Amino acid sequence: MKQVTTGVNGLDKVLNGGFLRPSIVLIAGTAGTGKTTLVMQSIFNSAKNDEICMYITAISEPIAMINNFMSQFSFYNISLLAKGNVKYVPLDIDIIHKGSEAIIKEMEQNIEIIKPDRIVIDPVNVFAYGLDGESQRQFYYDFFTSMKGWNSLVLLTGEFAGEELIKSTLSYMVDGIIQISNEPFYEKNIRYLNVLKMRGQEIQGGKHSCKINKDGFMVFPRIHPIARKSVFNERISTGVKGLDKMTGGGFIRASSILISGSSGTGKTILGIQFIIDGLLKNEPGIIVSFEEDMEQIRENSKMFNWNLEEFENKNLLKIISPLEYDAYELALKIEETIDTIKAKRLLLDGTGRLQRMLPQYAQLPEYMGTVSSILKNKNITAVYTNETSNLTGATQITGMGISPFLDTVILLRYVEIKSEMRKAISVLKMKGSDHDKEIREIVITKNGAEIKLPFSEYSGLLSGNPIKIPSQAFVEAFKK
């Protein structure tokens, strides 16, 4: 028995290496979930690696029509048909009407001639239509007895809903079951792939999001925390005048930093300033922004004399638009970009929007904890921003439960002093380091954010309603 690649992006990772050959795997799902696309991608990509593949179809579609549908995908290469690495074998309806013996005989005659490494039967349950329960079981028993002798990887597709699949005779006869579903999520549908069974293999169980694009069927395996290989004590500059002092000398390399505050307090500016500081030191960076599109980020940065395009052209900076991706696809895209540009710093601007990207089975705190773990393992110093709802008064750091998973938490607030709205910054926590406990003023200048002196004359700043400390009030009273 040999493990062979699936030929489907992301599926090898879910199966920890690929399919076993020989084995029989059922790809199950309702109409439109992508079963045919998945198996076609598997055989065409395998044929490119010199496997001989055979596609058996019982649907009365002309081969030209199948070619027309599949030609939209990048994996499809019609020359593989001419070369003989992919063979189409349509079963005539008359053979199907003759029953199991005729169907099996026709298939085995073709298998004897072609000698395929990989066989697709699309769909399999059409052979049993019209048969009663006992006749179906007998057909599948005879059919599977024959398939076991083919010494090939056999991929079957089948039209099954969830309950129907569980009760099907096929489900206990096959070696593996991959279920594809199409489920509503907010204003769209999301495909999920779930490996229900795979004999002799350790798999990543549970649902994995997937989609179909020009490259075919794509699977985005759920991410898992990674054990950290090393811990850093190195300090790196925040890029913000005064913030290095507040954080005891700068952020700790490969740590995670949350900047939380209401709209307009300067979260994005602090984050981009951190990225710019790295770029000026030839440390590549990544900006992932839910708050603004790429063009808006570039234009807004010019107000502070930060020319992001210059760094993008040097391949030192990559801006990712996350709205194109599913949450797990986004995590994989970030990993891929880190490896491509050798990134050292990352800004994820607007973590609150991630909740709408997550599948229903996933929770934001666990997702953020896992992403943070992966980035730490890659020695990435990551800044995350989060918008709070209250401009002043009592507030939660995030309201989403993600702050315990992050190393440093910085809070930005509006405070009203003498009928003027000013901005305050405080470092609430910093794992493994001492930090400034004072609440200081932060101002936005033409050069970015700057940290000023503490609001030492006032108390109650975090409530949004500061009052003069008693000693200061006493002094001012005697000035009148």
Number of C-alpha atoms within 10 A of each C-alpha: 8 10 14 15 18 22 24 24 19 18 24 18 18 21 20 14 16 20 24 24 16 21 22 26 24 26 26 26 22 16 14 12 22 21 25 21 17 21 24 23 23 23 29 24 21 22 23 15 11 14 16 21 30 26 19 20 19 19 13 10 10 10 12 9 10 10 13 10 11 19 14 13 16 12 21 19 17 13 10 18 14 10 10 15 22 28 20 14 18 18 16 14 13 10 16 18 11 10 14 20 13 14 19 18 13 16 17 17 11 15 17 10 8 16 17 22 22 24 24 26 22 23 21 21 18 14 18 18 9 9 13 9 12 8 13 20 16 15 19 19 15 14 15 17 12 14 19 14 10 20 16 20 24 27 26 23 24 22 19 19 15 13 8 11 18 12 10 15 16 20 18 13 15 19 18 23 24 17 25 26 24 20 14 10 14 9 6 8 11 17 20 20 26 18 20 14 20 20 14 9 15 12 18 16 15 14 21 23 23 25 19 15 11 11 14 22 25 18 23 24 25 21 15 13 15 15 10 13 9 10 13 11 12 11 15 17 18 23 23 20 15 18 25 19 15 21 24 15 18 19 28 25 20 26 23 26 25 27 27 26 28 19 17 14 23 22 26 24 18 23 25 25 22 24 26 23 18 23 19 12 8 14 17 24 31 24 24 23 23 18 19 15 15 15 11 11 17 16 15 14 17 14 13 16 12 18 15 20 17 11 18 15 10 9 14 22 27 23 21 20 16 23 15 9 15 20 23 22 21 19 22 19 15 22 16 12 18 21 11 11 16 16 25 23 26 28 24 22 24 20 22 18 16 16 16 13 18 17 20 11 8 14 13 20 16 15 23 19 18 19 22 25 23 20 25 23 17 20 20 22 24 27 27 24 26 25 23 19 13 15 17 18 14 10 17 13 21 19 13 14 14 19 21 10 19 21 19 23 22 19 23 28 31 27 23 16 15 8 7 9 13 15 18 24 27 24 20 15 21 21 13 10 14 12 19 17 13 15 24 23 20 25 16 15 10 9 12 20 21 16 19 16 11 16 15 12 13 17 16 13 20 20 14 21 15 17 15 16 13 12 10 13 14 11 10 11 9 7 7 5
